[in-house]
């Protein structure tokens, strides 16, 4: 799935929403003269947050867009950071792909990639379960829920990847979602086995849980799972599985093996 499709998956609608009573083409009649019309208009994050109240969860950043007449808006929608646009009249919210006609560059995709890269050094891997060679050149971090159906579908694909590419490995972080009432306890059981040096047992527990089997109670007390949940929130990771690529790009959702390999090549 391309980054464009991933964006469309998270934002499965294309809207032009009326935001205020200002005339839609007000910026064309503002008397900017021969200069840059953008010099006549201004907006700040708080103002945009008020305009989008009830439409997005949070507005993170607003800046001038390379697209004339628009501002780029970085906002949180359904727990994911997504790019939006607001016109200079502050009357319209635009979501969806903006394509540059000159070279077919997808401006929205570029903005999506830029805002969804994170510093991987902030993610500790001591508690991560490893599929593949831990010394592999390309390390993909996966936030995984032990009761997530799509995580269960992803695991065979990860195994296909390492069969084809020994230079790729997956580091799995337990991230139980609140929607799965038994996931946190299972995540604790899995993490405890890992922390006690029983990596194979931890992987076996994860596979059993993904197969809808019950697990024993956690054999230790640890705050690792709570820290993982807090870390996911910090990076606006709200769903499982979520892959974090070697360059820090966040890719939410199930991926086929060939798509994961293609993403490494990209």
MONOR-V804204 format. One record per helix or strand of 3 or more residues. SS is the DSSP state (alpha for helix, beta for strand). FROM is the first residue (numbers start at 0). TO is the last residue. If there is no record, write none. Layout:
SS|FROM|TO, SS|FROM|TO
This chain:
alpha|2|9, beta|15|17, alpha|25|28, alpha|36|39, alpha|44|50, beta|57|63, beta|69|76, beta|79|86, beta|91|93, alpha|106|114, alpha|119|121, beta|128|130, beta|137|143, alpha|148|163, beta|167|173, alpha|182|194, alpha|198|209, alpha|223|233, beta|241|243, beta|248|251, alpha|256|264
